[in-house]
Amino acid sequence: MARAHWVAVVEPGRFATAELERFVRESYALVRARLTKKAQAALGPLP
């Protein structure tokens, strides 16, 4: 899904767990922000 600006982590061992978690949370927030308010509400609060 690189064309949708998603990138795969080929070597996750090169990153600290906290850093990978931050990447996932930021990615989730970016995608969620583009949803309608109704869809965002259906997802509930940010994890």
C-alpha positions, 0 to 999 in steps of 0.5 A: 500500500505504498501508493496510499503512503503506507510503508512496511517495516522490513526489519522491526528489530532496528527500532525500539518497541516504544518507537514502533508503537508511536509509529502505529499510533501516529498512522492510526491517528492520521487515517482516523482524522480523514474519516467522517465525524460519524465514523470516528464516533463509531470507533470510540475514543482513541486508544 
